[in-house]
Structure formats: structure tokens, C-alpha cells
Amino acid sequence: MAHWIEDLAARCGDRLLRVKGLVEVAGVEGAVLIQGVGTIFAPPLRLPPGTGGSPGSVVIIAHDLSRADLAEACAPHGVAVVET
């Protein structure tokens, strides 16, 4: 997960505005909260099982960033990009 966040921040730069979501991490019980503003990310926070919801989607807010650019930063880390 750390490599994905580093790649995302490096490839998107100042086009990256906000990232937030709950993810599932292999070997970790409970959801992990990731959140960042711009290219600055808070340390991931493990939530105890049964609190804070269940892992799911990560919301990425960016400007002047194509879906292809975003997919290029995510695909090597097994992260799928869907547009909503």
C-alpha cells in the first residue's frame, strides 16, 4: 500500500487534491484508513474490527488528471480505477 501511495503522489503531483478511504490489507484484521491532502498523507490508521465500516472504495479527487493517467499509477499495485 505504501508503494502505491508513493507512486500515486509522485505521478500526480499537484494535480492530486484529496485521497480517502478504507482498505483491506493482507494480514491485518479490520479496515485501514488512508487519507491524504495533496501529496501529504497521514500514517495509515488501523481500525479495530467492527468499527468504522468495512473496507471498500478509495475516493481520489484530482484536477487535470485523465483516467488513463490515474490507472497508470494504480495498475502496477493491483488497484483498479473505476469512474463514478
N, CA and C atoms as a LAMMPS dump frame, in Angstrom:
ITEM: TIMESTEP
0
ITEM: NUMBER OF ATOMS
252
ITEM: BOX BOUNDS ff ff ff
-5.0000000000000000e+02 5.0000000000000000e+02
-5.0000000000000000e+02 5.0000000000000000e+02
-5.0000000000000000e+02 5.0000000000000000e+02
ITEM: ATOMS id mol type element x y z
1 1 1 N 0.823 -1.18 0
2 1 2 C 0 0 0
3 1 3 C 0.873 1.253 0
4 2 1 N 1.947 1.217 0.754
5 2 2 C 2.835 2.387 0.809
6 2 3 C 3.431 2.697 -0.56
7 3 1 N 3.786 1.658 -1.315
8 3 2 C 4.355 1.883 -2.651
9 3 3 C 3.318 2.512 -3.583
10 4 1 N 2.07 2.06 -3.469
11 4 2 C 1.014 2.64 -4.3
12 4 3 C 0.82 4.113 -3.97
13 5 1 N 0.767 4.445 -2.68
14 5 2 C 0.575 5.839 -2.269
15 5 3 C 1.739 6.698 -2.752
16 6 1 N 2.961 6.182 -2.631
17 6 2 C 4.132 6.94 -3.087
18 6 3 C 4.079 7.171 -4.593
19 7 1 N 3.725 6.124 -5.356
20 7 2 C 3.625 6.268 -6.809
21 7 3 C 2.511 7.231 -7.204
22 8 1 N 1.383 7.11 -6.536
23 8 2 C 0.255 7.993 -6.824
24 8 3 C 0.655 9.453 -6.609
25 9 1 N 1.258 9.746 -5.482
26 9 2 C 1.674 11.118 -5.176
27 9 3 C 2.739 11.608 -6.151
28 10 1 N 3.695 10.751 -6.482
29 10 2 C 4.78 11.154 -7.38
30 10 3 C 4.274 11.403 -8.798
31 11 1 N 3.413 10.534 -9.309
32 11 2 C 2.927 10.673 -10.678
33 11 3 C 1.906 11.795 -10.831
34 12 1 N 1.121 12.044 -9.801
35 12 2 C 0.061 13.049 -9.899
36 12 3 C 0.515 14.433 -9.461
37 13 1 N 1.433 14.488 -8.509
38 13 2 C 1.946 15.771 -8.039
39 13 3 C 0.85 16.702 -7.567
40 14 1 N 0.934 17.967 -7.979
41 14 2 C -0.021 18.968 -7.507
42 14 3 C -1.419 18.8 -8.1
43 15 1 N -1.583 17.855 -9.018
44 15 2 C -2.924 17.567 -9.556
45 15 3 C -3.755 16.745 -8.569
46 16 1 N -3.072 16.104 -7.616
47 16 2 C -3.748 15.292 -6.608
48 16 3 C -4.249 16.209 -5.501
49 17 1 N -5.559 16.209 -5.266
50 17 2 C -6.148 17.103 -4.27
51 17 3 C -6.472 16.382 -2.964
52 18 1 N -7.098 15.187 -3.056
53 18 2 C -7.562 14.513 -1.845
54 18 3 C -7.678 13.019 -2.103
55 19 1 N -7.296 12.209 -1.115
56 19 2 C -7.444 10.758 -1.164
57 19 3 C -7.963 10.31 0.189
58 20 1 N -9.004 9.485 0.177
59 20 2 C -9.541 8.996 1.442
60 20 3 C -10.291 7.699 1.21
61 21 1 N -10.119 6.746 2.11
62 21 2 C -10.875 5.515 2.01
63 21 3 C -10.435 4.472 3.015
64 22 1 N -11.253 3.45 3.11
65 22 2 C -10.948 2.299 3.953
66 22 3 C -10.506 1.163 3.042
67 23 1 N -9.384 0.552 3.365
68 23 2 C -8.861 -0.539 2.555
69 23 3 C -8.625 -1.762 3.418
70 24 1 N -8.542 -2.9 2.752
71 24 2 C -8.216 -4.149 3.412
72 24 3 C -6.759 -4.458 3.111
73 25 1 N -5.996 -4.786 4.14
74 25 2 C -4.584 -5.091 3.988
75 25 3 C -4.36 -6.535 4.438
76 26 1 N -3.716 -7.322 3.59
77 26 2 C -3.449 -8.721 3.923
78 26 3 C -2.702 -8.821 5.25
79 27 1 N -3.183 -9.696 6.116
80 27 2 C -2.53 -9.915 7.399
81 27 3 C -2.928 -8.933 8.485
82 28 1 N -3.818 -8.002 8.162
83 28 2 C -4.258 -7.002 9.138
84 28 3 C -5.748 -7.2 9.373
85 29 1 N -6.131 -7.377 10.625
86 29 2 C -7.537 -7.543 10.957
87 29 3 C -8.181 -6.168 11.081
88 30 1 N -9.317 -5.995 10.436
89 30 2 C -10.001 -4.711 10.448
90 30 3 C -9.592 -3.861 9.267
91 31 1 N -10.317 -2.79 9.062
92 31 2 C -10.058 -1.882 7.947
93 31 3 C -8.897 -0.945 8.283
94 32 1 N -8.254 -0.456 7.235
95 32 2 C -7.171 0.524 7.385
96 32 3 C -7.617 1.803 6.677
97 33 1 N -7.592 2.907 7.4
98 33 2 C -7.976 4.204 6.861
99 33 3 C -6.754 4.861 6.241
100 34 1 N -6.899 5.249 4.973
101 34 2 C -5.848 6.052 4.335
102 34 3 C -6.464 7.393 3.971
103 35 1 N -5.682 8.447 4.171
104 35 2 C -6.173 9.779 3.822
105 35 3 C -4.997 10.704 3.568
106 36 1 N -5.186 11.55 2.567
107 36 2 C -4.15 12.498 2.218
108 36 3 C -4.749 13.744 1.612
109 37 1 N -4.032 14.828 1.753
110 37 2 C -4.374 16.098 1.127
111 37 3 C -3.179 16.472 0.269
112 38 1 N -3.431 16.615 -1.03
113 38 2 C -2.319 16.829 -1.944
114 38 3 C -1.428 15.605 -1.926
115 39 1 N -0.145 15.811 -1.791
116 39 2 C 0.797 14.687 -1.747
117 39 3 C 1.229 14.358 -0.323
118 40 1 N 0.552 14.94 0.656
119 40 2 C 0.864 14.687 2.066
120 40 3 C -0.161 13.701 2.621
121 41 1 N 0.323 12.564 3.098
122 41 2 C -0.552 11.523 3.627
123 41 3 C -0.314 11.327 5.111
124 42 1 N -1.417 11.13 5.832
125 42 2 C -1.337 10.768 7.24
126 42 3 C -0.905 9.303 7.314
127 43 1 N -0.291 8.907 8.409
128 43 2 C 0.029 7.481 8.547
129 43 3 C -1.265 6.661 8.495
130 44 1 N -1.234 5.499 7.826
131 44 2 C -2.432 4.655 7.802
132 44 3 C -2.872 4.331 9.234
133 45 1 N -4.181 4.284 9.429
134 45 2 C -4.741 4.041 10.756
135 45 3 C -5.555 2.759 10.724
136 46 1 N -5.154 1.78 11.523
137 46 2 C -5.892 0.52 11.602
138 46 3 C -7.073 0.705 12.523
139 47 1 N -8.244 0.36 12.018
140 47 2 C -9.46 0.448 12.814
141 47 3 C -9.783 -0.937 13.361
142 48 1 N -10.129 -1.046 14.633
143 48 2 C -10.464 -2.353 15.199
144 48 3 C -11.638 -2.977 14.443
145 49 1 N -11.653 -4.31 14.319
146 49 2 C -12.766 -4.969 13.638
147 49 3 C -14.1 -4.541 14.243
148 50 1 N -15.071 -4.32 13.384
149 50 2 C -16.402 -3.93 13.84
150 50 3 C -16.593 -2.445 14.048
151 51 1 N -15.562 -1.657 13.792
152 51 2 C -15.705 -0.202 13.937
153 51 3 C -15.341 0.477 12.623
154 52 1 N -15.952 1.59 12.362
155 52 2 C -15.551 2.411 11.223
156 52 3 C -15.97 1.918 9.861
157 53 1 N -16.825 0.941 9.79
158 53 2 C -17.263 0.466 8.486
159 53 3 C -16.371 -0.627 7.944
160 54 1 N -16.663 -1.036 6.725
161 54 2 C -15.895 -2.116 6.118
162 54 3 C -15.08 -1.573 4.95
163 55 1 N -13.982 -2.247 4.628
164 55 2 C -13.136 -1.787 3.522
165 55 3 C -13.911 -1.756 2.216
166 56 1 N -13.577 -0.812 1.41
167 56 2 C -14.262 -0.686 0.126
168 56 3 C -13.494 0.227 -0.792
169 57 1 N -14.143 1.215 -1.293
170 57 2 C -13.552 2.115 -2.275
171 57 3 C -12.701 3.207 -1.644
172 58 1 N -11.757 3.667 -2.439
173 58 2 C -10.949 4.825 -2.079
174 58 3 C -11.358 5.945 -3.034
175 59 1 N -11.641 7.104 -2.491
176 59 2 C -12.019 8.255 -3.303
177 59 3 C -10.765 9.079 -3.571
178 60 1 N -10.532 9.36 -4.841
179 60 2 C -9.397 10.186 -5.252
180 60 3 C -9.969 11.403 -5.962
181 61 1 N -9.66 12.57 -5.447
182 61 2 C -10.097 13.819 -6.077
183 61 3 C -8.857 14.484 -6.664
184 62 1 N -8.928 14.776 -7.958
185 62 2 C -7.788 15.374 -8.651
186 62 3 C -8.306 16.322 -9.719
187 63 1 N -7.417 17.136 -10.235
188 63 2 C -7.787 18.011 -11.353
189 63 3 C -6.768 17.836 -12.47
190 64 1 N -7.23 18.033 -13.702
191 64 2 C -6.388 17.882 -14.887
192 64 3 C -5.654 16.547 -14.901
193 65 1 N -6.363 15.491 -14.531
194 65 2 C -5.777 14.152 -14.483
195 65 3 C -6.734 13.21 -15.203
196 66 1 N -6.249 12.58 -16.253
197 66 2 C -7.116 11.668 -17.001
198 66 3 C -7.239 10.336 -16.266
199 67 1 N -8.274 9.616 -16.628
200 67 2 C -8.466 8.286 -16.052
201 67 3 C -7.273 7.398 -16.406
202 68 1 N -6.735 7.546 -17.61
203 68 2 C -5.581 6.754 -18.04
204 68 3 C -4.351 7.057 -17.182
205 69 1 N -4.129 8.34 -16.872
206 69 2 C -3.004 8.714 -16.005
207 69 3 C -3.152 8.081 -14.624
208 70 1 N -4.356 8.135 -14.1
209 70 2 C -4.616 7.57 -12.786
210 70 3 C -4.448 6.047 -12.809
211 71 1 N -4.965 5.414 -13.846
212 71 2 C -4.836 3.961 -13.972
213 71 3 C -3.376 3.548 -14.078
214 72 1 N -2.568 4.349 -14.759
215 72 2 C -1.138 4.057 -14.903
216 72 3 C -0.43 4.057 -13.552
217 73 1 N -0.85 4.931 -12.663
218 73 2 C -0.246 4.996 -11.327
219 73 3 C -0.749 3.872 -10.428
220 74 1 N -1.937 3.351 -10.71
221 74 2 C -2.557 2.361 -9.829
222 74 3 C -2.357 0.919 -10.264
223 75 1 N -2.39 0.659 -11.562
224 75 2 C -2.364 -0.708 -12.08
225 75 3 C -1.186 -1.554 -11.59
226 76 1 N 0.037 -1.018 -11.532
227 76 2 C 1.149 -1.859 -11.077
228 76 3 C 0.988 -2.362 -9.637
229 77 1 N 0.075 -1.765 -8.909
230 77 2 C -0.122 -2.135 -7.494
231 77 3 C -1.418 -2.918 -7.293
232 78 1 N -2.044 -3.322 -8.399
233 78 2 C -3.271 -4.115 -8.304
234 78 3 C -4.49 -3.313 -7.908
235 79 1 N -4.429 -2.001 -8.084
236 79 2 C -5.541 -1.122 -7.726
237 79 3 C -6.315 -0.798 -9.003
238 80 1 N -7.594 -1.141 -9.008
239 80 2 C -8.444 -0.876 -10.175
240 80 3 C -9.018 0.527 -10.081
241 81 1 N -9.128 1.196 -11.212
242 81 2 C -9.688 2.537 -11.273
243 81 3 C -11.041 2.453 -11.947
244 82 1 N -12.068 2.916 -11.255
245 82 2 C -13.406 2.998 -11.827
246 82 3 C -13.874 4.431 -11.703
247 83 1 N -14.555 4.903 -12.705
248 83 2 C -15.031 6.277 -12.703
249 83 3 C -16.484 6.306 -12.252
250 84 1 N -16.795 7.225 -11.351
251 84 2 C -18.17 7.346 -10.89
252 84 3 C -18.691 8.724 -11.16
